[in-house]
Amino acid sequence: MSSDDASGVADTSTVDVTMVPRKLDAKLEAMDKDSAVRPTVIKTGKSWVRKTQPNLLGKHVSAVLDSAAQEAEKNKAFDLLDALSLSGALAIEGTELHVIVAATHRFDKALIDTVVQDNISPIDKLERSTIVIASTIHNVPPEQLLLPQHASRAAFALAH
């Protein structure tokens, strides 16, 4: 991925998105003392519905893709990408890659028990987890994500 910074110079740094889950696990292990955030696996259905429009003025056409058809469509997409990039020799400028990393935040007790019995705000725990996840994804220290007026409160939450 590359982009122009404020000086107009192209930034040619790359991000290995395959390492995000591993980095996230390491940072959560180090900073999330409750171990409340767990990885979540997203499983897709066996059949997908593909909606296409054969031409600009044509009607949308829907088709159900089973596993074999999904594999064939994926291979066609990668073949096209391979051809357009000359097998990776050409950079593809101005593109976006969307990556989904799923995690589940869990509490040891029910919400009311956490608030009433333990006198703990679940919002603080969620805020801490969110800050840790965001700092990992954006590759910046947690303090850079916070407004100055919230830094001391969040620093306390990250320390505990």
C-alpha positions, 0 to 999 in steps of 0.5 A: 500500500502506498500513499502520498504524505503531506509533503507530496512524497510517495510513502512506499511502506507496506503493511503485512496484514497477515501479522495483525492477529498475531500482534493483536494477541501479543499486545492483548496478552501484555496489556489486557490483564483480565484476558477478556478479549478472545479471538473470534473465527468468522465462518461463512455459509456454504453457498453465497449469492452473487449479484451481477449486472451484465451491462449498464442498463441491464437488470441485476442477475442473482446466482447461488454459488456453491463451494466449487463455484466460489473456488472457481470465482476466486481463482478467476479473480486472482488470475485477473489480479495476476494479469493486471499486475504482471505477476506482481511486477507492477504496483497497483496504485490507489487501491484499498484492502479491507481486512476483518479481524474479529474478537469477542469481549467477554465478562466473567460475570453478568453485567449487573453483577459486574456493576453492583457486586464488583463496583466495576464499570464495564465501559472502562473495560471495553474502552481499554480493550478498544484502545489496545486493539486500535493502537495495534491496528494503527501501529501507534502507542495508545497515548497517540489515539487519545485527546489530552484531556482523556489521556490520564484517565485512559492511562489509569485504565490501561495500567490496571 
